[in-house]
């Protein structure tokens, strides 16, 4: 038997490697996107459940429903004191906290962080990769709030401002409503105002579905 016929020629090897490279180039973006979806989903679930659990624990330990919480002024120092009193004792995965001129930051062990700002409510921005790129709302940044009237932590939702979202929707396209039980409406809300994307993700159990309106 001719031993030269048992192996591959250089051209055959290069052709095979080329095909593998093309297949990898076509599939890698999809694999990376799916990986991001899974990681982001886990972080969002952990953050949301952690905040809810901290509130429940504090209320149970202090025999309250949260409506009598003493909310901070707009001073960052006040927000810091608020966090230390109501949340810090029941959070186990906090690496550190930090104060800037305008915001109070909380850094978590999984590489995410949030900052809290006092306006009419407590506005909370959760950053999945903690200030790394792309830093885009609806992608790696999602918005929540702590309602000072009810003491409830929730995804961002401000029904009185729905008309402002409609102002950004092109003529001829379906407008949004305040209905948060309609998934198609939530998709449109997220598409035209990224502040509402956390509300869509909450509806979908914090999963980035295939029809999520923004590319990760």
C-alpha positions in Angstrom: 0.0 0.0 0.0 1.2 3.5 -0.8 1.8 5.2 2.5 1.4 8.7 0.9 -2.3 8.0 0.4 -3.0 7.6 4.1 -2.7 11.3 5.1 -4.2 14.6 4.1 -2.6 17.1 1.7 -1.8 20.6 2.9 -4.6 21.9 0.7 -7.2 19.6 2.3 -6.1 20.7 5.8 -6.3 24.4 4.9 -9.7 23.9 3.3 -11.0 22.1 6.4 -9.6 24.8 8.7 -11.2 27.5 6.5 -14.6 25.8 6.7 -14.3 25.5 10.5 -13.4 29.2 10.6 -16.4 30.3 8.6 -18.8 28.2 10.7 -17.2 29.6 13.9 -17.6 33.2 12.6 -21.2 32.6 11.8 -22.1 30.9 15.1 -20.0 32.8 17.6 -22.1 36.0 17.7 -25.2 34.0 18.4 -23.4 31.9 21.1 -22.0 35.1 22.8 -25.5 36.7 22.7 -27.1 33.7 24.3 -24.4 33.6 27.0 -25.0 37.3 27.8 -28.7 36.6 28.0 -28.2 33.9 30.5 -25.7 35.8 32.6 -27.8 39.0 32.6 -30.9 37.0 33.5 -29.3 35.4 36.5 -28.0 38.7 37.8 -31.4 40.4 37.4 -33.2 37.6 39.2 -30.6 37.7 42.0 -30.8 41.5 42.4 -34.6 41.6 42.3 -35.1 38.8 44.8 -32.4 40.1 47.0 -34.0 43.5 47.3 -37.4 42.0 47.9 -36.0 39.6 50.6 -34.2 42.4 52.4 -37.5 44.4 52.6 -39.5 41.4 53.8 -36.9 40.6 56.5 -36.7 44.1 57.8 -40.5 44.5 57.9 -40.8 41.1 59.7 -38.1 41.9 62.2 -39.6 45.3 63.0 -43.3 44.5 62.7 -44.0 47.0 59.9 -45.4 47.0 56.4 -42.9 49.4 55.1 -45.2 52.4 54.8 -43.7 54.0 57.9 -40.1 53.8 56.7 -38.2 57.1 57.1 -37.1 58.0 53.6 -34.0 60.1 53.1 -33.7 63.6 51.7 -31.9 64.2 48.4 -28.6 64.3 50.2 -26.3 61.4 49.4 -25.4 61.0 53.1 -29.1 60.5 53.8 -29.4 57.7 51.2 -26.3 56.1 52.7 -27.9 56.1 56.1 -31.1 54.7 54.6 -29.3 51.8 53.0 -27.4 51.0 56.1 -30.6 50.9 58.2 -33.1 49.1 56.0 -31.1 47.0 53.6 -27.4 46.4 54.6 -28.2 44.0 57.5 -30.0 41.6 55.2 -27.6 41.7 52.2 -24.8 39.2 52.1 -23.2 39.7 48.7 -22.3 43.4 48.9 -18.6 44.1 48.3 -18.6 47.8 49.1 -20.5 51.0 49.0 -19.4 54.4 47.6 -20.7 58.0 47.7 -20.3 60.6 44.9 -21.6 64.1 44.7 -25.0 62.9 43.3 -25.3 59.2 43.8 -24.9 56.4 46.4 -23.4 53.2 44.9 -23.7 49.6 46.1 -21.3 47.1 44.5 -22.2 43.4 44.4 -20.0 40.3 44.4 -21.2 39.1 40.9 -19.7 42.3 39.3 -23.0 44.2 39.1 -23.8 47.4 41.0 -26.6 49.8 41.6 -26.9 53.5 42.4 -29.7 55.1 44.3 -30.9 58.7 43.8 -33.7 60.4 45.8 -36.2 62.3 43.7 -40.0 62.0 44.4 -39.3 58.3 44.9 -36.0 56.4 45.3 -34.8 55.9 41.8 -32.5 52.8 41.4 -30.3 52.0 38.4 -29.0 48.5 38.3 -25.9 48.1 36.2 -25.3 44.4 35.2 -21.6 44.9 34.5 -21.0 47.9 36.8 -20.1 50.8 34.5 -18.4 48.7 31.9 -19.5 49.2 28.3 -21.9 49.5 26.7 -23.6 51.4 29.5 -26.9 51.5 27.6 -30.3 51.4 29.2 -32.3 48.3 28.3 -29.0 46.4 27.7 -26.8 46.4 30.7 -28.6 49.1 32.7 -32.1 48.7 34.1 -34.3 50.9 36.2 -36.3 50.2 39.4 -37.8 52.4 42.1 -38.8 52.2 45.7 -42.2 53.8 46.1 -42.1 56.0 49.3 -45.9 55.8 49.5 -46.3 52.0 49.6 -42.9 50.9 50.6 -42.7 48.6 47.6 -39.7 47.9 45.5 -40.7 47.5 41.8 -39.5 47.8 38.2 -39.8 51.3 36.8 -43.3 52.3 35.9 -44.7 55.7 35.7 -48.2 55.6 34.1 -48.6 59.3 34.1 -45.7 59.6 31.7 -47.0 57.1 29.1 -48.1 60.0 26.8 -44.4 61.1 26.6 -43.5 57.7 25.2 -46.2 58.1 22.6 -44.6 61.4 21.5 -41.5 59.4 20.4 -43.5 56.8 18.4 -43.4 57.4 14.6 -46.7 58.3 12.9 -48.6 55.2 11.7 -47.1 52.9 14.4 -49.2 51.5 17.2 -49.1 53.7 20.4 -48.5 52.4 23.9 -50.9 52.2 26.8 -50.6 51.9 30.5 -51.6 48.2 30.4 -48.7 46.2 31.9 -50.6 42.9 31.5 -50.3 43.1 27.7 -46.9 41.7 26.7 -47.1 43.2 23.2 -47.6 46.6 24.8 -44.6 46.0 27.1 -42.5 45.2 24.1 -43.5 48.5 22.5 -42.8 50.4 25.8 -39.3 48.9 26.0 -38.7 49.6 22.4 -39.5 53.3 22.6 -38.5 54.0 26.2 -35.8 51.8 27.5 -36.7 52.8 31.1 -39.5 50.3 30.8 -37.4 47.4 29.7 -37.2 46.0 33.3 -41.0 45.8 33.3 -40.9 43.6 30.2 -38.2 41.5 31.7 -40.1 41.1 34.9 -43.1 39.9 32.9 -40.9 37.3 31.2 -39.4 36.1 34.5 -36.2 38.1 33.9 -35.4 36.2 30.6 -34.3 38.0 27.4 -36.7 36.4 24.9 -35.9 36.1 21.2 -38.2 39.0 20.5 -36.6 41.3 23.1 -36.5 44.7 21.2 -32.8 45.5 21.8 -29.8 43.5 20.7 -27.4 42.5 23.5 
